[in-house]
Every structure is written in structure tokens, then in C-alpha cells.
Amino acid sequence: MPNAATAVNEVRQTDLDDKAYILDLSNWGLGTPATPTLVAVLQLSNNTDVKDTTTTGAASFSGTNLTTPRINNLTLGEQYLVRLTFVDSGNTWEANFIIDCRRD
């Protein structure tokens, strides 16, 4: 069971470009985080996991910066919950954020 108190809840506006997101987890008190895994990209309007059609590549770490796979093919007007897990000191953690697809 992931540590529940570790969720990153950020709304990010996007212009629907193909991009990777970087989460700065430096304030989480981590040692050497590893094994990042994209769990889901949930389209919130219908609670459907669309990670297989919206992502390419793999999640990775550089220090405590967690980079998502590249995310693309999102629908304007939708919101997506991105869920990632990783391991640090034998504990599984979860980081989440919301992508709010709208044009500025």
C-alpha cells in the first residue's frame, strides 16, 4: 500500500502538446527514490484509464525530480489524474497530479 500522505495535487494547464512533467519531490524527505512506475492516466469525466493511448516512454528519476513519460493525445476540456508510484527505503510512495486541458 503506497504512503497515502504523499500525494502531489497540482493542476497544470496544458496546450495539449506532447510533453513530460517533472515533479520536484525534494521536500518529501526521501533518500534515494527508485523504480518509478506510471500507474494510470485517468480521464476524470468517465474514470477511464487512458495511459496506453496517451503516453510514450517511461518515468524516471534525477535525484528527487520525478519525470513522467511523455504525455500526449489529451482532449481539450478534459481533466486527467496522473498516478505514479516509486520505492524509497523499501517503502512504496505515490505521487499524483491533475492535468487540466485548456488553452490559456
C-alpha positions as CSV (number, residue, x, y, z in Angstrom):
1,M,0.0,0.0,0.0
2,P,1.5,3.3,-1.0
3,N,2.1,6.0,1.6
4,A,-1.2,8.0,1.3
5,A,0.1,11.2,2.7
6,T,2.4,11.7,-0.2
7,A,0.1,12.8,-2.9
8,V,1.1,15.8,-5.1
9,N,-2.0,17.6,-6.1
10,E,-1.3,20.2,-8.7
11,V,-3.4,21.4,-11.6
12,R,-1.3,22.1,-14.6
13,Q,-2.7,23.9,-17.7
14,T,-1.5,22.5,-20.9
15,D,-1.8,23.4,-24.6
16,L,-2.1,19.7,-25.4
17,D,1.5,19.4,-26.6
18,D,3.4,16.2,-26.2
19,K,5.4,16.7,-23.0
20,A,6.9,15.1,-19.9
21,Y,6.1,16.6,-16.5
22,I,8.7,17.0,-13.7
23,L,7.6,16.7,-10.1
24,D,10.0,18.2,-7.5
25,L,9.8,15.8,-4.5
26,S,12.8,17.4,-2.7
27,N,10.6,18.3,0.3
28,W,9.3,14.7,0.8
29,G,12.4,13.7,2.9
30,L,13.4,10.9,0.5
31,G,16.7,9.1,0.4
32,T,17.3,7.6,-3.0
33,P,14.0,7.1,-4.7
34,A,13.9,4.5,-7.5
35,T,11.6,2.3,-9.7
36,P,9.1,4.9,-10.8
37,T,6.1,3.4,-12.4
38,L,3.2,5.1,-14.2
39,V,0.1,3.6,-12.7
40,A,-2.7,5.4,-14.6
41,V,-3.7,8.4,-16.5
42,L,-7.4,8.7,-15.6
43,Q,-9.8,10.8,-17.7
44,L,-11.9,12.2,-14.9
45,S,-15.1,12.7,-16.8
46,N,-15.6,9.0,-17.2
47,N,-12.9,7.5,-14.9
48,T,-11.2,5.7,-17.8
49,D,-7.5,4.8,-17.7
50,V,-6.1,6.2,-21.0
51,K,-2.4,5.7,-20.3
52,D,-1.9,3.2,-23.1
53,T,-3.1,5.8,-25.7
54,T,-1.6,9.0,-24.2
55,T,1.9,8.1,-23.0
56,T,5.2,7.1,-24.6
57,G,8.4,6.2,-22.8
58,A,8.9,5.6,-19.1
59,A,9.0,7.5,-15.8
60,S,12.5,8.3,-14.4
61,F,14.3,10.0,-11.5
62,S,17.1,12.5,-11.4
63,G,17.8,12.9,-7.7
64,T,14.4,13.7,-6.3
65,N,12.9,15.0,-9.5
66,L,10.4,12.5,-10.9
67,T,9.8,12.8,-14.6
68,T,6.7,11.3,-16.2
69,P,6.7,9.5,-19.5
70,R,5.8,11.9,-22.4
71,I,2.0,12.6,-22.3
72,N,0.1,13.5,-25.4
73,N,-3.2,13.0,-27.3
74,L,-5.2,14.7,-24.5
75,T,-8.6,16.1,-25.1
76,L,-9.3,19.8,-24.7
77,G,-11.8,20.5,-21.9
78,E,-10.9,17.3,-20.0
79,Q,-9.0,16.7,-16.8
80,Y,-6.7,13.8,-16.2
81,L,-5.4,12.4,-12.9
82,V,-1.8,11.1,-13.4
83,R,-0.8,8.5,-10.8
84,L,2.8,7.3,-10.3
85,T,4.4,5.1,-7.7
86,F,8.1,4.7,-6.7
87,V,10.1,3.0,-4.0
88,D,12.3,4.7,-1.4
89,S,14.0,2.8,1.5
90,G,11.8,-0.2,1.0
91,N,8.5,1.9,1.1
92,T,6.2,2.4,-1.8
93,W,5.2,6.0,-2.4
94,E,2.6,7.5,-4.7
95,A,2.6,10.9,-6.4
96,N,-0.5,12.2,-8.1
97,F,-1.3,15.4,-10.1
98,I,-4.1,16.6,-12.3
99,I,-3.7,17.9,-15.9
100,D,-6.4,20.4,-16.7
101,C,-6.5,20.6,-20.5
102,R,-7.5,24.1,-21.5
103,R,-6.0,26.8,-23.6
104,D,-4.9,30.0,-21.8
